[in-house]
Amino acid sequence: MSTGIETIDFHGQPALRLATATGASAVVSLFGGQVLSWTPPGGGERLYLSPRAVFDGATPIRGGIPVCFPQFAGQGALPQHGLVRTRRWTVATERSTKDFALVTLRSSDDDASRALWPHRFQAELSILIEDSRLDLEFEASNTGDSAFEFTAALHTYLAVREVEESRLEGLHGYNYADKTDAGRIRRDSGDVLLIEAETDRLYHDVGRPLLLREYDRSLGINADGFPDVVVWNPWVERSAAIADLPDDAFRHMLCVEAAAARAPVRLEPGASWWGRQTLVAL
């Protein structure tokens, strides 16, 4: 595989392949501005992409790291997870050496977006691979003349070998809204989070890095700017009910998402907001 950044066809959709001389690689779809694959040096895919994902240029792609903006989940009147995950993004900048590859993608409002959400905006996603690290920085700018509010997330699907054998550390002591129990607020009292049933939690104001442990490998997860963390696994029944997921998908994925979802972010005209999620293979 050549190093640097190249344009490729990925299941019929335009995409970019990022690669470094150390063996790190990533695939980024221009549809949705979505990272679909990340392999750090030494091999081993770290993102889950559903084998039933639809690549028709209209349907959201199931897996990887979808960008949710300007609405997280169903927290409003817009389509699930907002507008930009079903839009074609453009390449704003790209840069690479033998040690790293960096690309910035951009999506802006148009007539179609304003018909659903009457605001002018610019969204940028910068994707960096370097050694064993994947760094994503999302920036939202208000390019209009009136303030707006939004929620957002990097909806990261992590690949795990067996979710029941995985352990997520770092959430002890934080409050979360339990969406499997009508949003009831609970406090995480365990040393680690084990996935043993359907899990859909929105953790509030998380201020420490997380660590996902599984068998002989671990993944460090850190966020800046995003105050919240979403942990989601559909488990048996929901996995079987989602058309673009295999019935056993829940066993091989865990979403650990950097989010600004508990409270909307307000942006005044001309203002910008950013959030970052960093994954480090250990």
C-alpha positions as CSV (number, residue, x, y, z in Angstrom):
1,M,0.0,0.0,0.0
2,S,1.3,3.4,-1.0
3,T,1.8,6.1,1.7
4,G,0.0,9.4,1.8
5,I,-3.5,10.2,0.7
6,E,-5.2,8.8,-2.4
7,T,-8.7,8.9,-3.8
8,I,-10.3,5.5,-4.1
9,D,-13.7,3.9,-4.8
10,F,-15.1,2.2,-1.7
11,H,-18.2,0.1,-2.4
12,G,-19.1,2.4,-5.2
13,Q,-18.6,5.6,-3.2
14,P,-15.8,8.1,-3.5
15,A,-13.4,7.9,-0.5
16,L,-9.9,8.7,0.6
17,R,-7.3,6.2,1.8
18,L,-4.8,7.6,4.3
19,A,-1.6,5.6,4.9
20,T,1.8,6.1,6.7
21,A,5.1,4.4,6.4
22,T,4.7,2.9,9.8
23,G,1.7,0.8,8.6
24,A,-1.2,2.9,9.8
25,S,-4.1,3.3,7.5
26,A,-7.7,4.7,7.3
27,V,-10.5,5.0,4.9
28,V,-12.7,8.1,4.8
29,S,-16.0,8.3,2.9
30,L,-16.8,11.6,1.3
31,F,-20.5,10.7,1.7
32,G,-21.1,11.7,5.3
33,G,-17.6,12.8,5.9
34,Q,-17.2,9.4,7.7
35,V,-14.2,7.4,8.8
36,L,-15.0,3.8,7.8
37,S,-11.8,2.0,8.7
38,W,-8.7,2.6,10.9
39,T,-5.9,0.1,11.2
40,P,-3.0,1.1,13.4
41,P,0.6,-0.2,12.8
42,G,0.7,-4.0,13.4
43,G,-2.7,-4.6,11.9
44,G,-6.1,-5.2,13.4
45,E,-9.1,-3.2,12.4
46,R,-10.3,-1.0,15.3
47,L,-13.6,0.3,13.8
48,Y,-16.7,-1.7,13.2
49,L,-18.3,-1.4,9.7
50,S,-21.4,-3.5,9.3
51,P,-21.2,-6.0,6.5
52,R,-24.7,-5.1,5.7
53,A,-24.0,-1.3,5.4
54,V,-25.7,0.3,2.5
55,F,-23.5,2.3,0.0
56,D,-26.1,3.9,-2.2
57,G,-25.2,7.6,-1.6
58,A,-28.4,8.3,0.2
59,T,-28.7,5.9,3.1
60,P,-26.6,6.6,6.3
61,I,-23.6,4.2,6.4
62,R,-23.8,1.8,9.4
63,G,-20.5,1.8,11.2
64,G,-17.2,3.6,11.3
65,I,-17.5,7.1,12.8
66,P,-20.7,8.9,11.6
67,V,-20.8,12.7,12.3
68,C,-24.0,13.7,14.1
69,F,-24.9,17.4,13.5
70,P,-26.9,19.6,14.2
71,Q,-28.9,17.0,16.1
72,F,-27.9,14.0,18.1
73,A,-30.2,11.0,17.9
74,G,-33.9,11.9,18.0
75,Q,-33.4,15.0,20.2
76,G,-35.4,17.3,17.9
77,A,-37.4,17.5,14.7
78,L,-34.6,16.7,12.2
79,P,-33.9,13.2,10.8
80,Q,-32.1,10.9,13.2
81,H,-28.6,12.2,14.0
82,G,-29.1,15.3,11.9
83,L,-28.2,16.3,8.4
84,V,-24.5,16.0,7.5
85,R,-24.2,12.2,7.7
86,T,-26.2,11.9,4.4
87,R,-24.4,14.8,2.6
88,R,-21.5,14.8,0.3
89,W,-18.5,16.5,1.9
90,T,-15.6,18.2,0.0
91,V,-11.9,18.1,0.7
92,A,-10.7,21.4,2.1
93,T,-7.1,20.5,2.8
94,E,-4.8,17.5,2.9
95,R,-1.2,17.0,4.0
96,S,1.0,14.0,4.5
97,T,4.5,12.8,5.2
98,K,5.8,9.3,5.7
99,D,4.9,9.6,9.4
100,F,1.3,11.1,9.2
101,A,-1.6,11.8,7.0
102,L,-4.1,14.7,7.6
103,V,-7.2,15.6,5.7
104,T,-9.9,18.2,6.4
105,L,-13.4,17.7,5.0
106,R,-16.1,20.4,4.8
107,S,-19.9,20.5,4.6
108,S,-21.9,23.7,4.3
109,D,-25.6,24.6,4.2
110,D,-27.5,24.8,1.0
111,D,-31.2,25.0,-0.1
112,A,-31.8,21.4,0.9
113,S,-30.4,21.7,4.4
114,R,-32.1,25.1,5.0
115,A,-35.5,23.5,4.0
116,L,-35.1,21.3,7.1
117,W,-33.0,23.6,9.3
118,P,-33.1,27.3,8.4
119,H,-29.6,28.2,9.5
120,R,-26.3,28.9,7.7
121,F,-23.4,26.8,8.9
122,Q,-20.1,25.3,8.0
123,A,-18.9,22.0,9.4
124,E,-15.3,20.8,9.2
125,L,-13.9,17.4,10.2
126,S,-10.1,17.0,10.4
127,I,-8.8,13.4,10.4
128,L,-5.2,12.6,11.4
129,I,-3.5,9.3,11.5
130,E,-0.1,9.2,13.1
131,D,1.7,6.1,14.5
132,S,-0.9,4.4,16.7
133,R,-3.3,7.4,17.0
134,L,-6.5,8.4,15.2
135,D,-7.4,12.0,15.9
136,L,-10.8,13.5,14.8
137,E,-11.6,17.2,15.3
138,F,-15.0,18.5,14.5
139,E,-15.7,22.3,14.1
140,A,-19.1,23.9,13.6
141,S,-19.3,27.6,12.5
142,N,-22.3,29.9,12.4
143,T,-22.0,31.6,9.0
144,G,-25.5,33.3,9.2
145,D,-26.8,36.4,10.9
146,S,-28.8,34.7,13.7
147,A,-27.9,32.5,16.6
148,F,-28.7,28.8,16.5
149,E,-28.4,25.8,18.9
150,F,-27.2,22.3,18.1
151,T,-26.3,19.0,19.6
152,A,-23.5,16.8,18.0
153,A,-21.5,13.6,18.3
154,L,-18.8,11.5,16.8
155,H,-20.7,8.2,16.7
156,T,-17.7,5.9,17.0
157,Y,-18.3,2.2,16.4
158,L,-15.4,0.4,17.9
159,A,-14.6,-3.2,16.7
160,V,-14.3,-5.7,19.6
161,R,-13.5,-9.4,19.4
162,E,-16.2,-10.2,21.9
163,V,-18.2,-7.5,23.6
164,E,-18.9,-9.6,26.7
165,E,-15.2,-10.0,27.3
166,S,-14.5,-6.3,26.9
167,R,-14.1,-3.8,29.8
168,L,-14.6,-0.1,29.6
169,E,-12.8,1.8,32.3
170,G,-13.0,5.5,33.4
171,L,-16.7,6.1,33.9
172,H,-16.9,5.4,37.6
173,G,-18.6,8.1,39.5
174,Y,-20.3,9.8,36.6
175,N,-24.0,10.4,36.2
176,Y,-25.7,9.1,33.1
177,A,-29.1,9.1,31.5
178,D,-30.2,5.5,30.9
179,K,-32.1,5.5,27.6
180,T,-33.1,1.8,28.2
181,D,-35.0,3.0,31.3
182,A,-36.9,6.1,30.0
183,G,-33.9,8.4,30.5
184,R,-33.7,7.8,34.3
185,I,-30.5,9.5,35.8
186,R,-28.2,7.0,37.4
187,R,-24.7,7.1,38.8
188,D,-22.0,4.7,37.6
189,S,-20.8,2.9,40.6
190,G,-18.7,0.1,39.0
191,D,-15.0,0.0,38.6
192,V,-15.5,-1.1,35.0
193,L,-18.5,-1.1,32.6
194,L,-19.3,-4.6,31.3
195,I,-21.8,-5.0,28.4
196,E,-24.2,-7.8,29.4
197,A,-27.5,-6.4,28.1
198,E,-28.8,-3.6,25.8
199,T,-26.8,-0.5,26.8
200,D,-27.7,3.1,25.8
201,R,-26.2,5.6,28.2
202,L,-25.4,9.3,28.0
203,Y,-22.7,10.2,30.5
204,H,-22.6,13.8,31.7
205,D,-19.5,16.0,31.9
206,V,-16.9,13.3,31.6
207,G,-13.5,14.7,32.5
208,R,-11.1,11.8,32.3
209,P,-9.8,9.5,29.5
210,L,-11.3,6.1,29.0
211,L,-9.7,2.7,28.4
212,L,-11.3,-0.2,26.5
213,R,-9.6,-3.4,27.4
214,E,-10.1,-6.7,25.5
215,Y,-8.0,-9.8,25.6
216,D,-4.4,-8.8,24.5
217,R,-5.1,-5.3,23.3
218,S,-6.5,-2.0,24.7
219,L,-7.7,1.3,23.3
220,G,-7.3,4.7,24.9
221,I,-10.2,7.1,24.3
222,N,-10.0,10.8,25.0
223,A,-12.2,13.7,24.2
224,D,-11.7,17.5,24.3
225,G,-14.5,20.0,23.8
226,F,-17.2,17.3,23.8
227,P,-18.5,17.2,27.4
228,D,-20.5,14.0,27.2
229,V,-19.9,10.3,26.4
230,V,-22.4,7.9,24.9
231,V,-22.0,4.2,25.3
232,W,-24.3,2.1,23.1
233,N,-24.7,-1.6,22.3
234,P,-28.0,-2.8,20.8
235,W,-27.7,-6.4,22.2
236,V,-29.6,-9.3,20.8
237,E,-33.1,-8.1,20.0
238,R,-32.3,-4.7,18.7
239,S,-29.4,-6.0,16.6
240,A,-31.7,-8.5,15.0
241,A,-34.3,-5.7,14.4
242,I,-31.9,-3.3,12.6
243,A,-31.9,-4.1,8.9
244,D,-28.3,-3.1,8.1
245,L,-26.8,-5.0,11.1
246,P,-26.2,-8.8,11.2
247,D,-28.1,-10.5,14.0
248,D,-24.8,-11.1,15.9
249,A,-23.4,-7.6,15.3
250,F,-23.8,-6.7,19.0
251,R,-21.0,-9.2,19.8
252,H,-18.4,-7.4,17.7
253,M,-19.1,-3.7,18.3
254,L,-19.3,-1.1,21.0
255,C,-20.1,2.5,20.4
256,V,-18.1,4.9,22.6
257,E,-19.1,8.4,21.3
258,A,-17.8,11.9,22.0
259,A,-20.9,14.0,22.3
260,A,-22.4,17.4,23.1
261,A,-25.9,16.0,23.7
262,R,-27.1,16.7,27.2
263,A,-27.4,20.4,26.7
264,P,-27.5,22.2,23.3
265,V,-24.6,24.4,22.2
266,R,-25.5,27.9,21.3
267,L,-23.6,29.6,18.5
268,E,-23.9,33.3,17.9
269,P,-23.4,34.7,14.3
270,G,-19.7,34.4,13.3
271,A,-18.9,32.1,16.2
272,S,-17.3,28.6,16.1
273,W,-17.2,25.5,18.3
274,W,-15.0,22.5,18.2
275,G,-14.6,19.1,19.8
276,R,-12.1,16.3,19.4
277,Q,-11.9,12.6,19.9
278,T,-8.6,10.8,20.0
279,L,-8.2,7.0,19.9
280,V,-4.8,5.4,20.7
281,A,-4.1,1.7,20.1
282,L,-2.2,0.2,23.0
